[in-house]
Amino acid sequence: MQPLVLVWGMLIEERLTRSVVGAFFEVYNTLGFGFLEHVYVRALEEELTALCHRADREVAVPVTYKGAVIATTRLDMVVDGKLVVEVKSTLQLHGSARRQVLNYLRATNLEVALLLHFGPDAKFYRMVHQNHSQTKSV
């Protein structure tokens, strides 16, 4: 996992990630543990919309290999065109979940992601990947 990056004394997209984390806890405290991921994603979309955020779901992103597009992957959500959000609702968070989210960042021009685990205990993970290429898109 990459270290958190500071910009002018603040975390990258600090206000946005703080807002999304607040929405995550609101959804978790309302629904609790036990639903499938799509239920939490939909509730999170409702909460973010109420907070005046744009929440794009199932965002298709091309995966390139040596300059050639070889596949397409789907992100659970992109908030305000700046933040990747991945939702998991398993009993235990799989060890590869964080690597999956970092790969999502590598496939886009975005640099910040939240992995939201709607497990028995609500947990979130903030990840940063500095993308130097501006040719990628979301």
trRosetta pair geometry for C-beta under 8 A, 3 or more apart (Angstrom, degrees):
i j d omega theta_ij theta_ji phi_ij phi_ji
1 98 6.1 -44 -82 163 110 135
1 102 7.1 -144 -114 -69 61 135
1 127 6.2 -106 -149 -121 99 98
2 5 7.6 -14 140 -36 116 99
2 102 7.4 141 -5 -125 100 119
2 127 6.8 92 43 -169 93 78
2 128 5.2 -107 93 82 121 74
2 129 5.5 151 0 -92 150 56
2 130 7.3 -177 -166 -3 156 80
3 128 7.5 -35 97 62 36 118
4 11 5.8 -43 179 -123 119 104
4 12 8.0 -162 -172 17 76 90
4 126 7.0 35 -100 107 110 115
4 128 5.7 108 -126 7 46 137
5 11 7.5 102 74 -147 52 61
5 12 5.5 25 78 -22 99 118
5 111 7.6 -51 43 158 140 127
5 128 5.1 -157 7 150 99 155
5 130 6.5 102 -62 -66 158 104
6 9 6.3 7 178 -115 117 13
6 10 6.7 137 -156 64 76 23
6 11 6.5 -56 -105 -88 60 43
6 12 7.9 -150 -117 -33 16 72
7 10 6.0 -36 70 66 72 77
7 11 7.6 40 24 164 82 12
7 12 5.5 78 -2 -83 121 71
10 14 4.8 -105 173 -4 103 142
11 14 4.1 114 62 -81 89 98
11 17 7.1 -62 111 41 128 139
11 126 7.7 9 178 152 146 150
12 111 5.9 -58 148 103 158 120
12 112 5.2 -165 107 -61 110 126
12 128 6.0 113 41 -120 131 125
13 16 4.3 -45 -179 46 96 118
13 17 5.4 97 116 -24 93 96
13 82 5.6 165 -107 143 138 124
13 83 5.8 173 156 -75 156 107
13 111 8.0 157 -4 76 120 92
13 112 4.7 -146 40 41 132 162
14 17 6.1 -60 -142 41 26 104
14 18 6.1 28 159 -21 64 110
15 18 5.7 -56 -146 37 28 113
15 19 6.3 29 155 -20 64 107
16 19 5.7 -56 -151 34 30 111
16 20 6.4 25 155 -14 66 107
16 53 7.8 115 -144 -117 88 125
16 79 6.6 158 180 110 112 118
16 80 6.1 -113 -132 41 131 142
16 82 6.0 -10 154 89 176 130
16 83 5.5 -171 134 -35 128 140
16 112 7.9 115 82 95 120 144
17 20 5.7 -54 -144 40 34 109
17 21 6.1 37 155 -20 67 106
17 83 6.4 175 -78 -124 74 143
17 112 6.4 -97 -64 160 123 135
17 114 6.1 155 -140 -62 93 120
17 126 5.9 55 -170 -120 146 123
18 21 5.8 -54 -146 37 28 111
18 22 6.5 33 152 -21 62 105
19 22 5.7 -54 -153 34 30 113
19 23 6.5 30 150 -18 64 104
19 48 7.9 94 135 -126 103 80
19 51 5.9 158 -179 156 115 148
19 53 6.8 153 125 -58 134 134
20 23 5.5 -51 -149 36 36 113
20 24 6.3 45 148 -26 65 101
20 48 6.8 11 -111 -101 76 113
20 53 7.5 102 -78 -109 84 175
20 79 5.8 -177 -86 22 129 174
20 83 6.4 -147 -28 121 156 154
20 85 6.4 -140 -171 -91 142 129
20 114 5.8 -179 111 14 134 161
21 24 5.3 -46 -148 30 35 119
21 25 6.7 30 155 -14 64 102
21 114 6.9 -150 -70 -135 81 147
21 124 5.5 -151 -122 56 97 170
22 25 6.0 -56 -151 38 32 106
22 26 6.4 35 150 -21 65 106
23 26 5.5 -52 -148 35 34 115
23 27 6.4 33 154 -17 66 103
23 44 6.0 96 136 -149 113 75
23 47 4.1 145 -157 124 102 125
23 48 5.3 40 -147 -69 169 71
23 51 6.2 -103 -76 -6 120 146
23 53 8.0 -85 -42 23 156 142
24 27 6.0 -58 -152 37 28 107
24 28 6.2 24 153 -16 65 110
24 44 6.7 12 -94 -116 60 114
24 114 7.6 -130 -51 149 145 140
24 116 4.9 -142 -128 -133 132 131
24 122 7.0 148 142 -173 99 121
24 124 5.9 85 107 -72 166 132
25 28 5.5 -52 -138 41 35 111
25 29 5.9 33 161 -18 68 107
25 122 6.2 116 -110 139 69 157
26 29 6.1 -56 -142 39 25 107
26 30 6.3 19 157 -15 61 113
26 47 5.5 153 85 -139 127 142
27 30 5.9 -65 -149 40 27 108
27 31 5.9 -9 169 11 69 115
27 40 6.2 105 147 -151 136 77
27 43 4.6 127 -138 121 115 117
27 44 5.3 -46 -49 -76 161 70
27 47 5.6 -110 -57 -20 100 150
27 118 7.7 -62 113 -101 110 123
28 31 6.6 -70 -129 53 22 86
28 32 7.1 73 180 -95 57 18
28 33 7.8 20 -155 -61 88 66
28 118 5.9 -160 -102 -123 96 85
28 122 4.1 59 -180 -93 167 136
29 32 7.8 24 -158 -67 17 57
29 122 7.9 -45 -49 -31 67 155
30 43 7.3 -164 79 -175 126 139
31 35 5.9 -42 165 -2 128 136
31 39 7.1 161 -159 135 153 114
31 40 6.9 -159 75 -96 157 77
31 43 6.1 -106 -37 -60 141 177
31 118 7.8 -8 88 -158 120 132
33 89 7.7 162 -151 -164 68 87
33 118 6.4 167 -114 158 66 76
33 119 6.3 9 -126 153 123 25
33 120 5.3 38 -118 -104 172 37
34 89 8.0 -44 65 172 6 114
35 39 3.8 -83 160 69 133 145
35 40 6.0 150 87 -42 117 85
35 89 6.3 -72 84 -167 62 155
35 118 7.3 -35 58 134 88 143
36 39 5.5 103 62 0 68 102
36 40 7.9 -144 102 1 39 89
36 89 6.2 149 -163 71 23 146
37 40 5.8 -65 -155 41 39 106
37 41 6.0 37 153 -21 75 108
37 76 7.6 -98 167 -122 121 129
37 87 5.2 139 -157 110 97 107
37 88 6.7 -39 -100 -128 116 24
37 89 4.7 -165 -75 7 64 114
37 118 7.6 156 -109 40 59 126
38 41 5.5 -51 -141 37 35 114
38 42 6.2 36 158 -20 66 105
39 42 6.0 -57 -150 36 27 109
39 43 6.4 23 153 -14 63 109
39 89 7.9 48 52 -70 95 168
40 43 5.7 -55 -143 41 32 109
40 44 6.0 35 156 -21 66 108
40 87 5.3 180 99 -175 118 140
40 89 5.7 165 -2 -71 140 126
40 116 7.6 -163 149 113 131 122
40 118 4.8 -133 -102 -29 158 162
41 44 5.7 -55 -146 38 28 113
41 45 6.4 35 152 -24 62 103
41 57 6.4 102 161 -128 119 121
41 76 5.7 -128 -113 -176 128 107
41 77 6.4 179 -151 -43 100 119
41 87 5.1 -156 -73 28 87 156
42 45 5.6 -49 -151 31 32 115
42 46 6.7 34 150 -18 62 101
43 46 5.6 -51 -153 33 36 114
43 47 6.4 33 151 -17 67 106
44 47 5.6 -53 -145 38 34 111
44 48 6.1 31 157 -17 67 108
44 55 7.2 176 122 -149 83 156
44 77 7.1 -111 105 -31 126 168
44 85 7.4 -160 144 145 147 150
44 87 6.9 -161 3 -82 153 139
44 116 7.5 126 -98 80 152 166
45 48 5.9 -57 -143 40 27 108
45 49 6.2 30 157 -21 63 108
45 55 4.6 -167 -129 101 73 144
45 57 6.2 -32 -86 -55 136 121
45 77 7.1 -154 -79 -113 89 135
46 49 5.9 -57 -147 36 27 111
46 50 6.5 28 154 -19 62 107
47 50 5.7 -56 -153 35 31 113
47 51 6.6 20 151 -10 64 109
48 51 5.6 -61 -150 43 35 107
48 53 4.2 -66 176 66 93 121
48 55 4.4 96 88 -50 140 130
48 79 6.2 -110 -156 -124 148 116
49 52 7.7 46 -178 -75 34 18
49 53 6.8 -92 -77 62 29 68
49 55 6.2 -88 -53 17 80 113
53 79 5.4 -6 169 -166 130 101
53 80 5.5 -78 -155 -50 88 98
54 79 7.0 143 79 -161 57 49
54 80 5.4 114 46 -90 88 47
54 81 7.0 15 79 -22 126 82
55 77 5.5 -19 -170 -161 91 120
55 78 7.8 156 -155 76 45 41
55 79 5.5 -13 -103 -105 71 76
55 85 8.0 -31 -142 33 98 142
56 59 5.2 66 121 -72 112 111
56 77 6.6 144 77 -156 50 60
56 78 4.8 -12 60 57 106 90
56 79 7.8 -164 23 -77 71 29
56 81 7.6 57 2 -74 129 62
57 76 6.9 -39 -145 166 73 49
57 77 5.4 -26 -102 -96 61 79
58 74 5.1 -16 -159 -172 67 123
58 75 7.5 151 -145 70 16 51
58 76 7.3 -12 -70 -141 47 27
59 74 6.7 144 67 -158 39 63
59 75 4.4 -16 58 52 99 104
59 77 7.2 94 -6 -141 107 17
59 78 4.8 19 -22 -6 159 116
59 138 6.3 12 161 178 139 91
60 72 5.2 -3 -168 180 100 122
60 73 7.6 149 -152 79 53 33
60 74 5.7 -31 -93 -98 56 76
61 72 6.8 148 73 -160 36 69
61 73 5.4 -27 65 66 92 82
61 74 7.3 155 16 -99 80 25
61 75 6.0 53 -11 -23 123 105
61 104 7.1 103 52 -152 157 75
61 107 5.0 100 137 127 127 119
61 108 5.6 -63 -139 -72 141 94
61 138 6.2 -28 -100 -127 108 63
62 69 4.5 -47 -171 -132 126 115
62 71 7.5 145 -159 86 56 42
62 72 5.6 -42 -100 -101 52 74
62 107 7.3 -169 87 -177 42 105
63 69 7.1 107 68 -153 44 65
63 70 5.9 -59 97 61 91 83
63 71 4.4 -5 48 66 119 89
63 72 6.8 -168 5 -91 85 20
63 73 5.6 66 -43 -11 114 105
63 107 5.3 -49 -100 -124 71 125
64 67 6.2 -7 177 -133 122 8
64 68 6.3 148 -155 72 79 30
64 69 5.5 -49 -94 -89 75 50
64 70 6.8 118 -136 6 26 85
64 107 7.7 149 14 -137 75 77
64 136 8.0 -133 8 -103 128 98
65 68 5.8 -30 66 63 73 86
65 70 4.7 14 10 -14 114 138
69 72 7.7 22 178 -64 111 76
73 104 7.0 -129 111 -105 136 79
73 107 6.4 36 42 123 126 175
75 78 5.8 59 102 -47 140 90
75 84 5.6 -96 -155 -143 136 98
75 85 7.8 97 163 54 103 52
75 86 7.2 -91 -158 -79 75 81
75 104 5.6 106 -101 -155 103 130
75 108 7.8 9 -52 -48 145 139
75 138 7.8 -18 13 -150 149 106
76 85 5.9 -89 85 101 107 73
76 86 5.1 128 13 -122 126 45
76 87 5.1 176 -178 15 163 88
77 84 7.5 133 84 -164 57 44
77 85 4.1 -21 73 62 106 108
77 86 7.9 -168 34 -70 78 30
77 87 7.4 51 5 -19 114 106
78 81 6.3 44 143 -106 115 30
78 82 7.7 136 178 37 89 30
78 83 6.7 149 -160 75 57 47
78 84 5.9 -27 -102 -99 75 53
78 85 7.2 -180 -87 16 24 82
78 110 7.3 -147 -135 -61 112 158
78 138 5.8 137 -117 164 163 137
79 82 6.8 -50 90 57 68 76
79 83 4.4 -21 55 64 98 107
79 85 5.8 58 -20 -21 109 122
80 83 6.5 41 48 16 91 97
81 138 6.9 155 -153 80 69 129
82 110 6.5 143 -171 -131 33 106
82 112 7.0 12 150 52 82 110
83 110 7.0 163 -95 -168 17 133
83 112 5.4 -39 -115 95 78 101
83 113 6.8 144 -171 -107 66 37
83 114 6.6 20 173 0 113 99
84 101 6.8 157 114 -160 126 87
84 104 5.2 154 -172 124 157 127
84 105 6.2 -136 17 -75 147 75
84 108 6.9 157 -63 32 125 152
84 110 5.5 138 -30 102 99 148
84 112 7.3 175 26 99 79 48
84 113 3.8 -26 71 -109 103 98
84 114 7.4 179 91 27 58 57
85 113 7.1 -180 -76 -160 30 72
85 114 5.2 -6 -114 63 74 97
85 116 6.4 8 -169 -4 95 116
86 97 7.3 172 122 -176 136 92
86 100 6.9 143 -150 107 164 108
86 101 4.9 -126 11 -94 146 104
86 104 6.8 168 -58 4 123 160
86 113 6.7 26 -2 176 100 118
86 114 7.3 -170 31 94 66 52
86 115 5.0 -17 69 -113 105 70
86 116 7.1 173 85 24 50 71
87 116 5.1 -21 -108 69 68 103
87 118 6.7 14 -170 -5 95 111
88 93 5.9 94 103 -119 152 86
88 94 7.6 -144 -145 18 148 87
88 97 5.8 -28 -53 -133 154 143
88 115 6.9 12 2 -179 112 92
88 116 7.2 171 28 87 68 52
88 117 5.0 -17 71 -112 103 70
88 118 6.9 -176 91 28 48 72
88 119 7.4 1 110 -51 95 93
89 117 7.7 160 -87 -164 32 51
89 118 4.3 -17 -107 73 82 107
89 119 7.0 172 -156 -73 37 51
90 93 6.3 138 66 -89 112 39
90 94 6.7 42 56 -26 165 85
90 117 7.6 -55 46 -151 77 95
90 119 6.2 -18 80 -97 52 99
91 119 6.3 88 -165 -147 18 100
91 120 6.6 31 -151 -28 62 104
92 119 6.9 73 -92 -137 22 143
93 97 5.3 -79 180 20 95 151
93 115 7.9 90 -150 146 137 125
93 117 4.9 -54 -76 -114 122 142
93 119 6.4 -93 -45 -46 85 143
93 123 7.3 -89 -32 72 141 130
94 97 5.0 122 67 -36 80 96
95 98 7.8 -53 176 23 42 96
96 99 5.1 -60 -160 45 62 114
96 100 5.9 73 141 -32 83 99
97 100 5.6 -52 -152 30 32 117
97 101 6.7 28 154 -16 64 103
97 115 6.0 116 144 -160 108 142
97 117 7.8 70 139 -83 164 108
98 101 5.8 -53 -151 35 36 109
98 102 6.5 35 151 -17 67 104
98 115 6.2 -97 -97 -16 64 164
98 125 6.1 -71 -102 127 103 158
98 127 6.7 153 -158 -75 88 140
99 102 5.7 -53 -148 38 35 112
99 103 6.4 38 152 -21 65 104
100 103 5.8 -57 -154 35 29 112
100 104 6.7 35 147 -23 63 100
101 104 5.4 -45 -153 27 38 116
101 105 6.9 38 149 -17 64 98
101 113 4.8 178 175 123 109 148
101 115 4.9 -101 -50 -68 158 110
101 125 7.6 150 47 92 161 115
101 127 5.5 125 116 36 121 152
102 105 5.6 -50 -154 34 38 112
102 106 6.5 40 147 -20 66 104
102 113 7.6 -150 -78 39 40 142
102 127 5.9 -110 -78 169 79 146
102 129 5.7 123 -151 -60 78 133
103 106 5.3 -51 -146 37 37 115
103 107 6.3 36 154 -21 66 105
104 107 5.8 -59 -150 36 31 110
104 108 6.6 6 157 -2 65 113
104 113 6.4 104 81 -99 117 153
105 108 6.2 -74 -147 47 31 97
105 110 5.9 -104 -132 89 73 84
105 111 6.5 71 -161 -131 117 24
105 112 7.7 123 -114 6 126 8
105 113 5.4 -116 -61 -24 111 124
105 127 6.8 -138 -26 116 146 111
105 128 7.8 152 -150 -168 164 23
105 129 3.9 129 119 38 137 130
105 131 6.9 -143 161 -52 85 112
106 129 6.0 -76 -62 149 69 158
106 131 7.3 167 -121 -97 38 99
107 136 7.0 171 158 -159 36 137
108 131 7.3 -89 97 -78 58 161
108 136 5.7 159 -168 138 24 125
108 137 7.2 -55 -146 113 70 20
108 138 4.6 33 -146 -76 120 98
109 131 5.4 -176 -149 114 46 152
109 133 7.1 -113 -105 95 86 72
109 134 6.1 59 -133 -137 131 45
109 135 7.9 171 -79 60 117 27
109 136 4.4 169 -54 81 82 93
109 137 6.2 1 -4 -94 116 27
109 138 6.5 -117 36 -22 82 92
110 113 7.2 94 122 -62 119 85
110 131 7.1 79 62 -2 23 144
110 138 5.9 39 -29 -52 111 142
111 128 5.9 18 157 -156 85 77
111 129 5.9 -145 -147 69 59 56
111 130 6.0 23 -136 -106 118 37
111 131 5.6 -132 -81 9 84 94
112 126 7.2 -18 -164 -170 94 90
112 127 7.2 151 -155 84 47 52
112 128 5.6 -15 -100 -102 68 75
113 126 7.5 158 84 -157 48 46
113 127 4.7 -15 62 63 95 100
113 128 7.8 -177 23 -75 70 33
113 129 7.8 14 3 7 109 100
114 124 5.7 -15 -169 -170 103 112
114 125 7.1 146 -159 75 53 49
114 126 5.8 -21 -101 -101 74 63
114 127 7.6 175 -84 20 25 78
115 124 6.7 155 80 -159 55 57
115 125 4.2 -6 54 55 106 103
115 127 6.8 47 -13 -9 102 117
116 124 5.2 -14 -107 -108 63 92
117 122 7.1 156 86 -156 70 40
117 123 4.6 -4 57 64 117 89
117 124 6.9 -168 20 -81 76 40
117 125 7.5 50 -14 -7 107 97
118 122 6.7 -5 -118 -112 48 77
119 122 7.4 169 49 -87 65 29
119 123 6.6 -9 36 20 112 101
131 134 8.0 122 127 -76 102 47
131 136 6.8 -86 -176 44 138 133
133 136 5.5 78 106 -9 110 100
